[in-house]
Amino acid sequence: MAVSEKFKNEAILVSRILIISLFVMFRWKKMIGFSGAVGYTTSVGTPIPEFSALIAVFMELFVAIAVRVDTRALALLVMVYTNRRKG
């Protein structure tokens, strides 16, 4: 077994933990300063800013949990969420 194959699973685990920690950090900031998140969504003209901020917090929590499940489907979901068009 090559050295790169030996540490492949460990490298994947470490990278997933780092990605999860990023999502949790940003979600935590939005939960603590929820009024700031609502203020931002209001400033960019998002309809129903409170609901939009709540969806953003939920998506980041869901993504942090779902990273463990299926990264391809998750990447598609995040792509759709972040690339939605303005009306």
DOZA-10507 format. One line per 5 residues: number of its first residue (from 1); for each residue x, y, z of N, C-alpha, C. Coordinates in nm, 3 decimals. Last residue first. Layout:
BEGIN
NUM> X:Y:Z:X:Y:Z:X:Y:Z ~ ...
END
This chain:
BEGIN
87> -3.467:3.873:-0.896:-3.586:3.895:-0.977:-3.601:4.028:-1.028 ~ -3.150:3.719:-0.916:-3.233:3.825:-0.859:-3.347:3.854:-0.954 ~ -3.098:3.364:-0.913:-3.102:3.494:-0.982:-3.188:3.592:-0.905 ~ -2.878:3.163:-0.720:-3.013:3.199:-0.761:-3.014:3.341:-0.817 ~ -2.641:3.051:-0.634:-2.647:3.110:-0.767:-2.787:3.143:-0.812
82> -2.664:2.931:-0.385:-2.582:3.051:-0.395:-2.593:3.120:-0.530 ~ -2.837:2.712:-0.433:-2.867:2.810:-0.329:-2.791:2.939:-0.349 ~ -2.702:2.567:-0.630:-2.834:2.622:-0.659:-2.867:2.732:-0.560 ~ -2.470:2.500:-0.482:-2.460:2.575:-0.607:-2.593:2.641:-0.641 ~ -2.577:2.347:-0.277:-2.513:2.474:-0.244:-2.500:2.560:-0.369
77> -2.669:2.126:-0.430:-2.761:2.206:-0.349:-2.702:2.343:-0.317 ~ -2.426:2.031:-0.537:-2.534:2.077:-0.625:-2.632:2.165:-0.550 ~ -2.296:1.958:-0.303:-2.237:2.061:-0.388:-2.342:2.116:-0.484 ~ -2.465:1.751:-0.217:-2.452:1.873:-0.137:-2.395:1.986:-0.220 ~ -2.414:1.559:-0.406:-2.549:1.615:-0.397:-2.547:1.746:-0.319
72> -2.140:1.521:-0.337:-2.181:1.562:-0.472:-2.320:1.625:-0.471 ~ -2.129:1.437:-0.070:-2.072:1.567:-0.107:-2.113:1.611:-0.246 ~ -2.332:1.305:0.150:-2.304:1.292:0.008:-2.256:1.427:-0.044 ~ -2.267:1.318:0.451:-2.351:1.223:0.379:-2.307:1.205:0.233 ~ -2.124:1.514:0.576:-2.090:1.376:0.609:-2.162:1.276:0.518
67> -2.247:1.742:0.502:-2.113:1.717:0.448:-2.073:1.571:0.473 ~ -2.479:1.780:0.648:-2.486:1.698:0.527:-2.350:1.670:0.464 ~ -2.409:1.958:0.851:-2.446:1.820:0.886:-2.436:1.730:0.762 ~ -2.353:2.186:0.704:-2.253:2.135:0.797:-2.283:1.990:0.835 ~ -2.596:2.220:0.571:-2.476:2.187:0.494:-2.369:2.129:0.585
62> -2.761:2.291:0.785:-2.789:2.170:0.708:-2.665:2.125:0.631 ~ -2.644:2.535:0.860:-2.650:2.424:0.955:-2.670:2.292:0.880 ~ -2.683:2.681:0.627:-2.546:2.658:0.674:-2.541:2.546:0.776 ~ -2.963:2.678:0.611:-2.883:2.616:0.504:-2.741:2.587:0.553 ~ -3.033:2.825:0.843:-3.070:2.684:0.831:-2.985:2.613:0.725
57> -2.932:3.077:0.776:-2.881:3.007:0.895:-2.911:2.858:0.885 ~ -3.089:3.130:0.548:-2.943:3.127:0.539:-2.882:3.052:0.656 ~ -3.347:3.130:0.659:-3.311:3.027:0.560:-3.159:3.016:0.547 ~ -3.323:3.360:0.817:-3.348:3.230:0.881:-3.312:3.115:0.786 ~ -3.298:3.551:0.619:-3.186:3.530:0.711:-3.201:3.395:0.782
52> -3.553:3.525:0.504:-3.434:3.498:0.424:-3.313:3.473:0.512 ~ -3.716:3.609:0.714:-3.726:3.472:0.666:-3.603:3.433:0.586 ~ -3.636:3.875:0.731:-3.624:3.787:0.848:-3.625:3.641:0.806 ~ -3.693:3.983:0.471:-3.554:3.968:0.520:-3.538:3.876:0.641 ~ -3.881:3.967:0.233:-3.899:3.904:0.365:-3.763:3.878:0.430
47> -3.654:4.004:-0.037:-3.791:4.004:0.013:-3.800:3.922:0.142 ~ -3.356:4.192:-0.020:-3.416:4.059:-0.018:-3.560:4.068:0.032 ~ -3.191:4.417:-0.041:-3.323:4.415:-0.104:-3.389:4.279:-0.110 ~ -2.965:4.447:0.099:-2.949:4.401:-0.039:-3.082:4.383:-0.109 ~ -3.063:4.524:0.349:-2.985:4.620:0.270:-2.964:4.577:0.125
42> -3.184:4.291:0.445:-3.267:4.408:0.413:-3.192:4.503:0.321 ~ -2.964:4.134:0.491:-3.059:4.090:0.389:-3.155:4.203:0.351 ~ -2.849:4.294:0.696:-2.779:4.273:0.569:-2.876:4.231:0.460 ~ -3.042:4.273:0.898:-3.005:4.403:0.843:-2.935:4.391:0.709 ~ -3.029:4.000:0.948:-3.153:4.056:0.894:-3.125:4.193:0.832
37> -2.772:3.991:1.054:-2.802:3.914:0.933:-2.929:3.966:0.867 ~ -2.814:4.152:1.278:-2.718:4.193:1.176:-2.742:4.121:1.045 ~ -2.990:3.995:1.422:-3.038:4.125:1.373:-2.943:4.180:1.267 ~ -2.828:3.782:1.492:-2.933:3.760:1.393:-2.985:3.892:1.338 ~ -2.576:3.719:1.618:-2.608:3.852:1.567:-2.715:3.844:1.460
32> -2.600:3.446:1.674:-2.574:3.541:1.782:-2.613:3.682:1.739 ~ -2.645:3.342:1.418:-2.741:3.317:1.526:-2.723:3.417:1.638 ~ -2.423:3.426:1.275:-2.555:3.472:1.233:-2.660:3.448:1.341 ~ -2.220:3.294:1.411:-2.218:3.440:1.405:-2.356:3.494:1.365 ~ -2.297:3.029:1.357:-2.297:3.078:1.495:-2.299:3.230:1.499
27> -2.251:3.012:1.085:-2.388:2.998:1.137:-2.397:3.055:1.276 ~ -1.974:3.034:1.080:-2.055:3.137:1.017:-2.200:3.131:1.065 ~ -1.901:2.798:1.224:-1.857:2.931:1.267:-1.947:3.040:1.210 ~ -2.016:2.595:1.066:-2.064:2.616:1.203:-2.023:2.754:1.254 ~ -1.865:2.618:0.830:-2.009:2.640:0.827:-2.064:2.667:0.967
22> -1.607:2.558:0.937:-1.635:2.686:0.872:-1.784:2.716:0.871 ~ -1.639:2.296:1.029:-1.612:2.402:1.125:-1.636:2.540:1.066 ~ -1.677:2.160:0.787:-1.787:2.166:0.884:-1.763:2.279:0.982 ~ -1.418:2.189:0.684:-1.532:2.249:0.614:-1.651:2.263:0.709 ~ -1.271:2.039:0.873:-1.243:2.181:0.852:-1.359:2.252:0.782
17> -1.383:1.786:0.836:-1.395:1.852:0.967:-1.369:2.001:0.953 ~ -1.303:1.736:0.573:-1.446:1.748:0.605:-1.466:1.817:0.739 ~ -1.024:1.722:0.606:-1.082:1.826:0.521:-1.231:1.844:0.548 ~ -1.002:1.497:0.775:-0.956:1.628:0.821:-1.018:1.739:0.737 ~ -1.106:1.296:0.601:-1.168:1.325:0.730:-1.130:1.463:0.780
12> -0.919:1.303:0.393:-1.060:1.333:0.366:-1.131:1.369:0.495 ~ -0.691:1.220:0.534:-0.694:1.353:0.471:-0.838:1.395:0.440 ~ -0.764:0.961:0.606:-0.738:1.059:0.710:-0.744:1.202:0.654 ~ -0.784:0.841:0.354:-0.902:0.851:0.440:-0.884:0.956:0.549 ~ -0.510:0.863:0.269:-0.620:0.922:0.193:-0.744:0.942:0.280
7> -0.291:0.742:0.376:-0.340:0.861:0.443:-0.457:0.928:0.373 ~ -0.247:0.526:0.204:-0.261:0.502:0.348:-0.324:0.620:0.419 ~ -0.206:0.635:-0.042:-0.329:0.560:-0.020:-0.354:0.539:0.129 ~ 0.049:0.746:-0.001:-0.064:0.834:-0.032:-0.198:0.764:-0.010 ~ 0.205:0.517:0.042:0.186:0.613:0.151:0.066:0.702:0.124
2> 0.064:0.212:-0.091:0.143:0.334:-0.102:0.111:0.429:0.013 ~ 0.085:-0.118:0.000:0.000:0.000:0.000:0.089:0.124:0.000
END
